[in-house]
Amino acid sequence: MENGFDALLLVNGHDGNASFVDDTISTIGVAHPDHEILSLAYFDLATSFVDDIRESDIGGMAQGGEFEISLVLYL
């Protein structure tokens, strides 16, 4: 890429954007086959430990729930 980077990571902050982000990653990847083009949803980072730290019942981690509010309060 012209800016000197050899990799790009798009961080998705809303699950509803998943297909758009996937399409974007594919489009950029085709245009720049020699570069690493990746995406990540921030909430996927907690998948391995969310059940250990959650206090809410199933469904309480949804939009505007325990996970998002805790993250915003922390930040």
C-alpha positions as CSV (number, residue, x, y, z in Angstrom):
1,M,0.0,0.0,0.0
2,E,1.2,3.5,-0.7
3,N,1.4,4.4,3.0
4,G,4.1,1.8,3.8
5,F,2.0,-0.6,5.8
6,D,2.0,-4.2,4.9
7,A,-1.1,-5.1,7.0
8,L,-4.5,-3.7,7.8
9,L,-6.8,-4.7,10.7
10,L,-10.4,-3.4,10.7
11,V,-12.0,-3.6,14.1
12,N,-15.7,-4.1,14.0
13,G,-17.6,-2.4,16.9
14,H,-21.1,-3.6,15.9
15,D,-22.2,-7.1,15.1
16,G,-24.7,-5.8,12.5
17,N,-21.7,-4.7,10.5
18,A,-20.2,-8.2,10.2
19,S,-21.2,-8.9,6.6
20,F,-20.1,-5.3,5.5
21,V,-16.7,-5.7,7.2
22,D,-16.3,-9.2,5.6
23,D,-17.1,-7.8,2.2
24,T,-14.7,-4.9,2.7
25,I,-11.9,-7.2,3.8
26,S,-12.4,-9.3,0.7
27,T,-12.4,-6.3,-1.6
28,I,-9.3,-4.8,-0.1
29,G,-7.6,-8.3,0.0
30,V,-8.2,-8.8,-3.7
31,A,-6.9,-5.3,-4.5
32,H,-3.8,-5.9,-2.3
33,P,-2.9,-9.6,-2.5
34,D,0.6,-9.1,-1.1
35,H,-0.7,-7.6,2.2
36,E,-2.3,-9.0,5.3
37,I,-5.9,-7.8,5.4
38,L,-7.8,-8.9,8.5
39,S,-10.9,-8.0,10.6
40,L,-11.8,-8.6,14.2
41,A,-14.9,-7.9,16.3
42,Y,-13.9,-6.5,19.6
43,F,-16.4,-8.6,21.4
44,D,-14.8,-11.8,20.0
45,L,-11.8,-11.0,22.2
46,A,-13.8,-11.9,25.3
47,T,-15.2,-15.2,24.0
48,S,-12.7,-17.4,25.9
49,F,-13.4,-15.9,29.3
50,V,-16.8,-14.2,29.1
51,D,-18.6,-17.0,30.9
52,D,-16.1,-16.7,33.8
53,I,-16.6,-13.0,34.3
54,R,-20.2,-12.4,33.5
55,E,-22.7,-11.5,36.2
56,S,-25.8,-11.2,34.0
57,D,-28.0,-14.1,32.8
58,I,-28.0,-15.3,29.2
59,G,-29.0,-12.3,27.0
60,G,-27.6,-9.8,29.4
61,M,-24.5,-9.4,27.3
62,A,-26.5,-8.1,24.3
63,Q,-26.3,-4.6,22.9
64,G,-26.3,-2.1,25.7
65,G,-25.9,-4.9,28.2
66,E,-23.3,-5.9,30.8
67,F,-20.3,-6.3,28.3
68,E,-20.8,-3.0,26.4
69,I,-21.6,-0.9,29.5
70,S,-18.6,-2.4,31.4
71,L,-16.3,-1.6,28.5
72,V,-17.5,1.9,28.1
73,L,-17.2,2.5,31.9
74,Y,-13.7,1.1,31.8
75,L,-12.6,3.3,28.9
